[in-house]
Amino acid sequence: MSTQTAHREAPAAATRREGTGRRTAPRPPARRNRTGGLTSRVAVNAVLAVVAVYTLMPLTWLLIASTKSYRDLFATNPFSLGDFAFLANLNALLEYNDGVFVRWMLNSLLYTVVASLLSTLISVACGYAFDKYAFRGREKWFGIVLVGVLIPSTVVQLPLYLMASELGLVNTYWAVLIPSLVNPFGVYLARVFSEGYVPGEVLEAARVDGAGEVQTFVKVALPMLAPGFVTIFLFSFTASWNNFYGALMMLNDDRLYPVNLGLFMWNQNVYQQPELYPLVIIGSLVAVVPLIVAFLCLQRFWRSGLTAGAVK
């Protein structure tokens, strides 16, 4: 009896061993998958490292060059330190031509902050209207807005200049401020945020409680759209701060220049006035600071707004 049982168990044990072997057979592909995943991560990290170096190298050079004197700028390696002259360069920048650089910075802040706030408010209101109100030709009008996103800003500068010339606005603050109020991409983003952040039931409840349309938008919808508002504001702030070509077309008086246009004009004259070269470098560094400050102060709202906009 025990011999027969042993004979029966032997094939069963062999079958289990074979079954076990069959179950463990796929392990080598799993190891290959892990190896392939590791290779992919290394490749992605390598590409990101190259992109980071490519992005940070000009800024690194700018930081180092702004600390050098005029002699050391050309006598030393671009990424090596020379005599520390940062404070002297900064003082020369602020005092040159009766402090015109400070005026350029103030002009840029005026053009950027005022235009960005008004442009963002207009964009959010338009996006909210496209989302929450049904009116004739709504999608067609929104299609026109999307077409505006595809048109490069440089293409419309000549028509804008001709219209500003007819109205007598050339070489004034208004020639730069008014065109910056139109932001088709901001309207598109605002509609996306409105669809995701503002439930229609909340608006209906506010109307039932007696709130008018403007009051509903300002007190109910606008606070819900705060992350989207900040996101659109940052995009508009960056675009307005870097609005070089529009200012070049509209302005002739150097007292009205934004900082990027003023630095460009200095750079055009470095061969005739070599002393401007250190001023252009340190001025470029100072001109980046407001953008960095804006992103650092508003990055929490910006991240949440971009994430929500992508998910919605």
TASUL-V841811 format. One record per residue. SS is DSSP state (H for helix, E for strand, C for the rest). PSI is psi in whole degrees, -180 to 180 (999 if undefined). NEAR is the number of other ideal C-beta (glycine too) atoms within 10 Angstrom. Layout:
BEGIN
ss:SS psi:PSI near:NEAR
ss:SS psi:PSI near:NEAR
END
This chain:
BEGIN
ss:C psi:-45 near:5
ss:H psi:-32 near:6
ss:H psi:-43 near:7
ss:H psi:-40 near:8
ss:H psi:-39 near:9
ss:H psi:-40 near:10
ss:H psi:-36 near:9
ss:H psi:-39 near:10
ss:H psi:-28 near:11
ss:H psi:-50 near:10
ss:H psi:-37 near:9
ss:H psi:-42 near:9
ss:H psi:-40 near:11
ss:H psi:-40 near:10
ss:H psi:-41 near:10
ss:H psi:-40 near:11
ss:H psi:-41 near:10
ss:H psi:-42 near:10
ss:H psi:-41 near:10
ss:H psi:-40 near:10
ss:H psi:-39 near:9
ss:H psi:-36 near:9
ss:H psi:-32 near:9
ss:H psi:-5 near:9
ss:C psi:-38 near:9
ss:C psi:-1 near:8
ss:H psi:-41 near:9
ss:H psi:-42 near:9
ss:H psi:-35 near:10
ss:H psi:-40 near:9
ss:H psi:-38 near:9
ss:H psi:-37 near:10
ss:H psi:-41 near:10
ss:H psi:-40 near:10
ss:H psi:-43 near:10
ss:H psi:-39 near:11
ss:H psi:-39 near:10
ss:H psi:-42 near:10
ss:H psi:-41 near:10
ss:H psi:-43 near:10
ss:H psi:-41 near:10
ss:H psi:-42 near:10
ss:H psi:-45 near:10
ss:H psi:-45 near:10
ss:H psi:-36 near:10
ss:H psi:-43 near:10
ss:H psi:-44 near:10
ss:H psi:-38 near:10
ss:H psi:-42 near:10
ss:H psi:-43 near:10
ss:H psi:-40 near:10
ss:H psi:-43 near:10
ss:H psi:-43 near:10
ss:H psi:-37 near:9
ss:H psi:-40 near:10
ss:H psi:-18 near:11
ss:H psi:-47 near:12
ss:H psi:-39 near:10
ss:H psi:-38 near:12
ss:H psi:-45 near:13
ss:H psi:-40 near:13
ss:H psi:-42 near:14
ss:H psi:-45 near:13
ss:H psi:-44 near:18
ss:H psi:-32 near:21
ss:C psi:-15 near:20
ss:C psi:-2 near:19
ss:C psi:154 near:24
ss:C psi:171 near:16
ss:H psi:-38 near:17
ss:H psi:-43 near:11
ss:H psi:-22 near:18
ss:H psi:-34 near:17
ss:H psi:-13 near:10
ss:H psi:-13 near:10
ss:C psi:167 near:16
ss:C psi:144 near:9
ss:C psi:-31 near:12
ss:C psi:18 near:10
ss:C psi:153 near:9
ss:C psi:149 near:11
ss:C psi:-155 near:16
ss:C psi:133 near:11
ss:C psi:111 near:12
ss:C psi:25 near:20
ss:H psi:-48 near:14
ss:H psi:-38 near:9
ss:H psi:-41 near:14
ss:H psi:-41 near:22
ss:H psi:-42 near:16
ss:H psi:-40 near:11
ss:H psi:-37 near:17
ss:H psi:-44 near:21
ss:H psi:-25 near:16
ss:H psi:-14 near:12
ss:H psi:133 near:15
ss:H psi:49 near:11
ss:H psi:35 near:8
ss:C psi:37 near:12
ss:H psi:-27 near:17
ss:H psi:-38 near:24
ss:H psi:-40 near:14
ss:H psi:-40 near:17
ss:H psi:-41 near:24
ss:H psi:-42 near:20
ss:H psi:-39 near:12
ss:H psi:-43 near:21
ss:H psi:-41 near:24
ss:H psi:-39 near:14
ss:H psi:-52 near:15
ss:H psi:-40 near:22
ss:H psi:-53 near:26
ss:H psi:-50 near:16
ss:H psi:-49 near:15
ss:H psi:-39 near:23
ss:H psi:-42 near:25
ss:H psi:-49 near:14
ss:H psi:-41 near:16
ss:H psi:-41 near:25
ss:H psi:-42 near:25
ss:H psi:-43 near:17
ss:H psi:-42 near:16
ss:H psi:-44 near:28
ss:H psi:-42 near:26
ss:H psi:-42 near:18
ss:H psi:-43 near:21
ss:H psi:-39 near:25
ss:H psi:-42 near:26
ss:H psi:-42 near:18
ss:H psi:-31 near:20
ss:H psi:-44 near:20
ss:H psi:-15 near:17
ss:C psi:139 near:9
ss:C psi:116 near:5
ss:C psi:163 near:8
ss:C psi:130 near:6
ss:C psi:22 near:9
ss:H psi:-49 near:13
ss:H psi:-32 near:8
ss:H psi:-44 near:8
ss:H psi:-39 near:13
ss:H psi:-34 near:18
ss:H psi:-38 near:11
ss:H psi:-39 near:11
ss:H psi:-43 near:19
ss:H psi:-35 near:12
ss:H psi:-38 near:10
ss:H psi:-29 near:15
ss:H psi:-34 near:13
ss:H psi:-15 near:8
ss:C psi:122 near:10
ss:C psi:144 near:8
ss:H psi:-30 near:14
ss:H psi:-25 near:11
ss:H psi:-34 near:8
ss:H psi:1 near:15
ss:H psi:-40 near:16
ss:H psi:-47 near:10
ss:H psi:-38 near:9
ss:H psi:-39 near:18
ss:H psi:-42 near:17
ss:H psi:-41 near:11
ss:H psi:-42 near:15
ss:H psi:-35 near:20
ss:H psi:-40 near:13
ss:H psi:-35 near:9
ss:H psi:-4 near:12
ss:C psi:29 near:10
ss:C psi:-5 near:18
ss:C psi:142 near:17
ss:C psi:37 near:14
ss:C psi:166 near:16
ss:H psi:-35 near:15
ss:H psi:-29 near:14
ss:H psi:-27 near:23
ss:H psi:-36 near:27
ss:H psi:-48 near:18
ss:H psi:-48 near:18
ss:H psi:-26 near:21
ss:H psi:-12 near:20
ss:C psi:-20 near:16
ss:C psi:122 near:15
ss:C psi:85 near:26
ss:H psi:-39 near:18
ss:H psi:-34 near:17
ss:H psi:-38 near:28
ss:H psi:-43 near:26
ss:H psi:-48 near:20
ss:H psi:-41 near:24
ss:H psi:-39 near:29
ss:H psi:-41 near:22
ss:H psi:-45 near:17
ss:H psi:-38 near:26
ss:H psi:-40 near:22
ss:H psi:-34 near:17
ss:H psi:-27 near:17
ss:H psi:-26 near:20
ss:C psi:101 near:22
ss:C psi:142 near:11
ss:H psi:-29 near:10
ss:H psi:-35 near:8
ss:H psi:-40 near:13
ss:H psi:-41 near:19
ss:H psi:-39 near:11
ss:H psi:-39 near:13
ss:H psi:-38 near:18
ss:H psi:-38 near:14
ss:H psi:-35 near:8
ss:C psi:-1 near:10
ss:C psi:7 near:7
ss:C psi:138 near:16
ss:C psi:177 near:10
ss:H psi:-43 near:13
ss:H psi:-43 near:9
ss:H psi:-39 near:13
ss:H psi:-41 near:21
ss:H psi:-46 near:20
ss:H psi:-44 near:13
ss:H psi:-21 near:11
ss:H psi:-56 near:18
ss:H psi:-44 near:20
ss:H psi:-43 near:17
ss:H psi:-35 near:11
ss:H psi:-27 near:18
ss:C psi:14 near:24
ss:H psi:-47 near:15
ss:H psi:-41 near:21
ss:H psi:-38 near:32
ss:H psi:-46 near:23
ss:H psi:-40 near:21
ss:H psi:-49 near:26
ss:H psi:-38 near:29
ss:H psi:-42 near:24
ss:H psi:-41 near:21
ss:H psi:-44 near:19
ss:H psi:-38 near:23
ss:H psi:-46 near:23
ss:H psi:-44 near:15
ss:H psi:-41 near:18
ss:H psi:-39 near:22
ss:H psi:-34 near:23
ss:C psi:13 near:14
ss:C psi:86 near:22
ss:H psi:-49 near:14
ss:H psi:-39 near:13
ss:H psi:-44 near:22
ss:H psi:-36 near:21
ss:H psi:-38 near:16
ss:H psi:-36 near:17
ss:H psi:-25 near:25
ss:C psi:139 near:20
ss:C psi:-27 near:9
ss:C psi:121 near:8
ss:H psi:-16 near:13
ss:H psi:-14 near:10
ss:H psi:-2 near:21
ss:C psi:143 near:23
ss:C psi:170 near:28
ss:H psi:-35 near:25
ss:H psi:-39 near:19
ss:H psi:-39 near:23
ss:H psi:-43 near:25
ss:H psi:-36 near:22
ss:H psi:-43 near:15
ss:H psi:-38 near:15
ss:H psi:-44 near:21
ss:H psi:-30 near:16
ss:H psi:-20 near:11
ss:C psi:10 near:12
ss:C psi:-26 near:14
ss:C psi:-34 near:9
ss:C psi:-30 near:7
ss:C psi:82 near:10
ss:C psi:-24 near:11
ss:C psi:-13 near:10
ss:H psi:-17 near:21
ss:H psi:-50 near:17
ss:H psi:-32 near:22
ss:H psi:-37 near:23
ss:H psi:-40 near:18
ss:H psi:-53 near:23
ss:H psi:-30 near:23
ss:H psi:-37 near:25
ss:H psi:-39 near:19
ss:H psi:-46 near:18
ss:H psi:-35 near:17
ss:H psi:-21 near:20
ss:H psi:-23 near:12
ss:H psi:-47 near:10
ss:H psi:-37 near:17
ss:H psi:-42 near:15
ss:H psi:-44 near:9
ss:H psi:-43 near:10
ss:H psi:-43 near:19
ss:H psi:-39 near:13
ss:H psi:-39 near:9
ss:H psi:-32 near:11
ss:H psi:12 near:16
ss:H psi:-31 near:12
ss:H psi:-46 near:11
ss:H psi:-36 near:17
ss:H psi:-44 near:19
ss:H psi:-47 near:13
ss:H psi:-36 near:15
ss:H psi:-42 near:24
ss:H psi:-40 near:15
ss:H psi:-47 near:12
ss:H psi:-40 near:16
ss:H psi:-37 near:19
ss:H psi:-40 near:8
ss:H psi:-44 near:7
ss:C psi:999 near:12
END
